[in-house]
Amino acid sequence: MNQMASKTIGIVLSLKDKYSQGFKDFKKKTELTDKDIKRLNNRIKRFGREAHQAFTNMAKRGVVAVGALGTAIGGMSLKKGFEEAFNMEGYRAQLETATKDTKKAADIMRYSIGLANKTPFEGGDMVEAAAKFEAMGMSAKKWLTLTGDMAGATNKSLDQATEAIIDAQTGELERLKEFGIKKADIAKKADEMFAGQEVVNAKGQIADQEKFNEALVALMQDRFAGGMEKLAGTTKGMWSTVTGITKSA
């Protein structure tokens, strides 16, 4: 609990610093008076103090965290937490159905939530993506990072990236075009990796799905590696991490 609180406090304070600097720049471009700017900055500072106190109390009292956290970050309700819990139960059921292994499903779920808490994507989205991959016979632990990086680098949703990757397994590459990947790009990469072996035939059909996937993975790594980390450093990414950790808690 202390580690989670410390991480979240750091993110909130980072947001405060970022917005404080933003107000200084904003002042130069607007007709706001010094009094207006001072009032806005005071609100940011007050938010930081309240958030710090709330998260400190969370670390000490544990169960009281829900109420304190709701006050600190602007009215996040218990209703949202219950919705997240219900969704998680559904995704866990999907994972158990796909893997036919309760322990494996629980392990994938823990991995997915842990990955979400370090990235700009939320736990529910990550677990849902894991369930979809496993249902297709694709390793969630292999594909989640690749897909998350692709989504992060292109500022698109994790679900959109997941659906695009799953479609590619059936030869449908239309959605991949939204991420700047065309069949010709994958075919070219496959030719570099598997010289003399037919992966995509003269008619444009996928002749070897396994090698096609390997070429796709290599292309994704070339183009999108580190995409989640970069997005996580933005204001949008930091706020998503705050809300994601909160709902998971």
Salt bridges, closest charged atoms under 4 A:
ASP17 OD1 - LYS16 NZ 3.40
ASP34 OD1 - LYS27 NZ 2.57
ASP36 OD1 - ARG39 NH2 2.89
GLU83 OE2 - LYS79 NZ 2.50
GLU96 OE2 - ARG92 NE 3.26
ASP107 OD2 - LYS141 NZ 2.68
GLU122 OE1 - LYS247 NZ 2.39
GLU128 OE2 - LYS132 NZ 3.98
ASP159 OD1 - LYS132 NZ 2.55
GLU163 OE2 - LYS132 NZ 2.74
GLU163 OE1 - ARG175 NH1 3.79
ASP167 OD2 - ARG175 NE 3.08
GLU174 OE1 - LYS177 NZ 3.47
ASP185 OD2 - LYS182 NZ 3.35
ASP185 OD2 - ARG223 NH2 3.49
GLU192 OE1 - LYS189 NZ 3.88
ASP208 OD2 - LYS211 NZ 3.56
ASP222 OD2 - LYS189 NZ 2.64
